[in-house]
């Protein structure tokens, strides 16, 4: 797993770092650890990206085998992304680049600040190509109100709100 340390907003970490880490922990617990993930801020705002690529998984010491994308549906893998607008996903190309940008992303049927465990359960179905089983989920992260406030305050401070 590769993780790229997030930039900071001055001396403070970006406001969505806690949420991005909670999502990563839920993905690991659901046996769907991304091969790479990062937290960032760009000209469009805050984001967190998680990459799932096909590989030959090695059993962990506890005997579990990490999930990988179903090759029939995700030949080169997929990118799961969070932005301030919510969750979306895109297939990857042979260079592991997303096939499109945020506007092309397929929205994930969860809340913008979805409960990390709920999000992980939806992603497990998505990785398996079980699109018919992916329903909409309305469970929100328990820290969502504080997270929303922090994201809005950050947007005001940076002139995006």
Buried (B, 14 or more C-beta within 10 A) or exposed (E): EEEEEBEEBEEEBBBBBBBBBBBBBBBBEBBBBBBBBBBBBEEEBBBBBBBBBBEEEEEEEEEEEBBBBBEEBBBBBBBBBBBBEBBBBBBBEEEEEBEBEBEEBBEBBBBBBBBBBBBBBBBBBBBBBEEEEBEEBEBBBEEBEBBBEBBBEBBEEEEBE
